[in-house]
Amino acid sequence: MTRNTCVIAGGGPAGAVLALLLARSGVEVTLLEKHADFLRDFRGDTIHPSTLEVLDEIGLAEEFHRIPHHKAHAMAMETDEGSIRIADLSNLTGKYRYIAFVPQWDFLNLVTTAAARYPGFRLVMNAEVHDVIREGNAVRGVRYRDPDGEHELRATLTVAADGRHSDVREAAGLVPVEHGAPMDVVWFRLPREAADPEKTFLRLSAGHMMVVINRETYWQLAYLIPKGGFDALRSRGIEALREPVATLLPFLGERAGLLPDFDHVSVLSVALNRLRRWHRPGLLVIGDAAHAMSPVFGVGINLAVQDAVAAANLLAGPLADGAEIPESLLAAVQRRRTPPTVVTQFAQRVVQTMLIRPALAGGDRPVRLPRDLSRLPVIGALARRFIGLGVLPEHVKTPVRSHRV
Ligand SMILES: Cc1cc2nc3c(=O)[nH]c(=O)nc-3n(C[C@H](O)[C@H](O)[C@H](O)COP(=O)(O)OP(=O)(O)OC[C@H]3O[C@@H](n4cnc5c(N)ncnc54)[C@H](O)[C@@H]3O)c2cc1C
């Protein structure tokens, strides 16, 4: 059995950023990731200004911007009747006034490579956490397996950042409250050509909704279906997907026919839930493990990163000093992050109920909105602030207490 100050289960945005911030502050931290690499297609790829500011604050913004990326300065929804501008981020205050679309694995590689420059950081890939070490009501580390076998890792603090199906959360007996989502998402890609539109946008028509993401050489496409509707779609054959795609995105021409079969699509079951209690003595739950976010607004990564920053701000000092972490400090992390989570999930539920559910149900005029929401006073300002910076943007306050190796 080995021992560490902090063990984090899950190398997603929440776990990776927390590990970097702690290692940078001189904390010994082990990050356990169950996959062999970070290559996970069709996950959140949107890095919003709030996260760009965090990267700036820790000196990683320049390196981040060297990753090939696509910038979206505004968000638009294309309907059969024309374009509706939802939010214009170019009017935001601050240095970063756009959403950067970056493959999530590039973002995670950047963060974990930066963390590896500090001597206290250890990353173990292929390491699946399956249980926690308990002492009474307290969590004192994790049990995980990797290709070498079973291991126990004791720690002052255990962090569950293992996503919305969190094994650590379950092992600790914490159960989230489900708030429901009316849709699932079918992801796939099609080739992009030079004459195609530049923008990334939302496409809405009676009975159909798509997210259309410009990935430079290809389109990453998300087709929304009613919750649990994938088997019914699949039983109708691949043409049932090709046909609406060709109609909704006429610029693709014959390319919709290049989607060979359902083996080339990935279906993601959307969940929206949150824990009532994000902690136990010795254990903190953050990111999707504490609150699975709907893909609406594409803010899940950003909330996960903000949780990590808030947790590091409150915990890095005591952890670096070798202190025990009282549960009241873990409760303080939850108190700090609950309001933004609740407000964001509420806004996602409003969009799910008022826009997505009726749109997927069909009808001739699924949406009636002003042409340029971004110009409406108050609404325009609220939309760009909410989407760009979130409800309670966090700033890195952890000192650099470790020298790079
Ligand atoms: C369909 C869909 C589309 C989305 N689109 C967007 C978007 O465009 N923009 C956006 O910001 N957000 C989006 N999101 C949400 C976003 O992906 C998540 O909110 C975000 O990734 C949460 O980060 P996390 O670190 O908390 O969890 P995750 O990203 O889920 O990371 C958890 C990590 O833990 C690992 N893990 C799991 N179990 C174990 C275990 N037992 N042991 C060790 N490791 C484990 C996983 O392999 C994973 O690497 C989308 C979500 C969905 C479902």
The ligand as an SDF file (V2000), in Angstrom:
LIG
                    3D

 53 58  0  0  0  0  0  0  0  0999 V2000
  -23.3220   14.6660  -25.3140 C   0  0  0  0  0  0  0  0  0  0  0  0
  -22.5610   15.6240  -24.4860 C   0  0  0  0  0  0  0  0  0  0  0  0
  -22.0450   16.7620  -25.0810 C   0  0  0  0  0  0  0  0  0  0  0  0
  -21.3780   17.6980  -24.3210 C   0  0  0  0  0  0  0  0  0  0  0  0
  -20.9220   18.8280  -24.9140 N   0  0  0  0  0  0  0  0  0  0  0  0
  -20.2640   19.7240  -24.1660 C   0  0  0  0  0  0  0  0  0  0  0  0
  -19.6900   20.8860  -24.7510 C   0  0  0  0  0  0  0  0  0  0  0  0
  -19.7820   21.1040  -25.9610 O   0  0  0  0  0  0  0  0  0  0  0  0
  -19.0220   21.7280  -23.9520 N   0  0  0  0  0  0  0  0  0  0  0  0
  -18.8860   21.5110  -22.6220 C   0  0  0  0  0  0  0  0  0  0  0  0
  -18.2750   22.3500  -21.9400 O   0  0  0  0  0  0  0  0  0  0  0  0
  -19.3880   20.4200  -22.0370 N   0  0  0  0  0  0  0  0  0  0  0  0
  -20.0620   19.5150  -22.7810 C   0  0  0  0  0  0  0  0  0  0  0  0
  -20.5530   18.3900  -22.2030 N   0  0  0  0  0  0  0  0  0  0  0  0
  -20.3190   18.1550  -20.7890 C   0  0  0  0  0  0  0  0  0  0  0  0
  -18.8620   17.8710  -20.4920 C   0  0  0  0  0  0  0  0  0  0  0  0
  -18.3190   16.8620  -21.3180 O   0  0  0  0  0  0  0  0  0  0  0  0
  -18.7330   17.4910  -19.0310 C   0  0  0  0  0  0  0  0  0  0  0  0
  -19.5190   18.3430  -18.2480 O   0  0  0  0  0  0  0  0  0  0  0  0
  -17.2780   17.5940  -18.5620 C   0  0  0  0  0  0  0  0  0  0  0  0
  -16.4230   16.7910  -19.3470 O   0  0  0  0  0  0  0  0  0  0  0  0
  -17.1940   17.1680  -17.0990 C   0  0  0  0  0  0  0  0  0  0  0  0
  -15.8450   17.0770  -16.7180 O   0  0  0  0  0  0  0  0  0  0  0  0
  -15.4370   16.1050  -15.5110 P   0  0  0  0  0  0  0  0  0  0  0  0
  -13.9620   16.2100  -15.4030 O   0  0  0  0  0  0  0  0  0  0  0  0
  -16.2550   16.3970  -14.3300 O   0  0  0  0  0  0  0  0  0  0  0  0
  -15.8720   14.6470  -15.9850 O   0  0  0  0  0  0  0  0  0  0  0  0
  -15.4770   13.8140  -17.2820 P   0  0  0  0  0  0  0  0  0  0  0  0
  -15.1040   14.6880  -18.4020 O   0  0  0  0  0  0  0  0  0  0  0  0
  -16.5740   12.8410  -17.4830 O   0  0  0  0  0  0  0  0  0  0  0  0
  -14.1530   13.0450  -16.8400 O   0  0  0  0  0  0  0  0  0  0  0  0
  -14.2020   11.9510  -15.9530 C   0  0  0  0  0  0  0  0  0  0  0  0
  -12.9430   11.1400  -16.1460 C   0  0  0  0  0  0  0  0  0  0  0  0
  -12.9220   10.1040  -15.1820 O   0  0  0  0  0  0  0  0  0  0  0  0
  -12.5220    8.8900  -15.8010 C   0  0  0  0  0  0  0  0  0  0  0  0
  -13.0890    7.8040  -14.9970 N   0  0  0  0  0  0  0  0  0  0  0  0
  -14.3730    7.3880  -14.9480 C   0  0  0  0  0  0  0  0  0  0  0  0
  -14.5160    6.4130  -14.0600 N   0  0  0  0  0  0  0  0  0  0  0  0
  -13.2950    6.2100  -13.5170 C   0  0  0  0  0  0  0  0  0  0  0  0
  -12.7920    5.3090  -12.5280 C   0  0  0  0  0  0  0  0  0  0  0  0
  -13.5950    4.4380  -11.9180 N   0  0  0  0  0  0  0  0  0  0  0  0
  -11.4800    5.3610  -12.2170 N   0  0  0  0  0  0  0  0  0  0  0  0
  -10.6460    6.2470  -12.8260 C   0  0  0  0  0  0  0  0  0  0  0  0
  -11.0750    7.1120  -13.7750 N   0  0  0  0  0  0  0  0  0  0  0  0
  -12.3820    7.0960  -14.1060 C   0  0  0  0  0  0  0  0  0  0  0  0
  -13.0870    8.9870  -17.2030 C   0  0  0  0  0  0  0  0  0  0  0  0
  -12.4000    8.1310  -18.0900 O   0  0  0  0  0  0  0  0  0  0  0  0
  -12.8590   10.4580  -17.4980 C   0  0  0  0  0  0  0  0  0  0  0  0
  -11.5930   10.6850  -18.0510 O   0  0  0  0  0  0  0  0  0  0  0  0
  -21.2160   17.4620  -22.9400 C   0  0  0  0  0  0  0  0  0  0  0  0
  -21.6860   16.2920  -22.3640 C   0  0  0  0  0  0  0  0  0  0  0  0
  -22.3680   15.3860  -23.1170 C   0  0  0  0  0  0  0  0  0  0  0  0
  -22.9090   14.1390  -22.4650 C   0  0  0  0  0  0  0  0  0  0  0  0
  1  2  1  0
  2  3  1  0
  2 52  2  0
  3  4  2  0
  4  5  1  0
  4 50  1  0
  5  6  2  0
  6  7  1  0
  6 13  1  0
  7  8  2  0
  7  9  1  0
  9 10  1  0
 10 11  2  0
 10 12  1  0
 12 13  2  0
 13 14  1  0
 14 15  1  0
 14 50  1  0
 15 16  1  0
 16 17  1  0
 16 18  1  0
 18 19  1  0
 18 20  1  0
 20 21  1  0
 20 22  1  0
 22 23  1  0
 23 24  1  0
 24 25  2  0
 24 26  1  0
 24 27  1  0
 27 28  1  0
 28 29  2  0
 28 30  1  0
 28 31  1  0
 31 32  1  0
 32 33  1  0
 33 34  1  0
 33 48  1  0
 34 35  1  0
 35 36  1  0
 35 46  1  0
 36 37  1  0
 36 45  1  0
 37 38  2  0
 38 39  1  0
 39 40  1  0
 39 45  2  0
 40 41  1  0
 40 42  2  0
 42 43  1  0
 43 44  2  0
 44 45  1  0
 46 47  1  0
 46 48  1  0
 48 49  1  0
 50 51  2  0
 51 52  1  0
 52 53  1  0
M  END
$$$$
